[in-house]
């Protein structure tokens, strides 16, 4: 990997991979937006747990629902 300036961190979507159909992002001078398309089912805020530790941000899906 080439020389990096600044810090590196990760965003982990634990338990979500089997339900994902697409991942994309948009970036501008100030913001970064991640978009996750689901194959089926509904994802509600109460199904997500966000944990921060060190340089990591982990988003855990606690209860996937399928149609």
Residue, then its C-alpha position, 0 to 999 in steps of 0.5 A: x500500500x502506498x504512503x497514507x496520510x491521516x488515519x484509516x478506519x473500518x466500517x463493518x456490517x456484521x450479519x448483513x452480507x447475506x441480505x445485501x444486493x448492492x453497495x455503493x457510495x457517494x463522496x464530495x468535499x465534506x461527506x461520504x455516504x454509503x448505500x446498502x441495497x437489501x435483497x429482501x426484507x425490511x431493515x428497521x433502526x431497532x435491528x441495528x447496533x452501532x459499536x465504536x472501538x478504537x479506529x473501528x465502527x461496527x454496525x451489527x444487524x440483530x434481526x433480519x426480516x425476510x418476506 
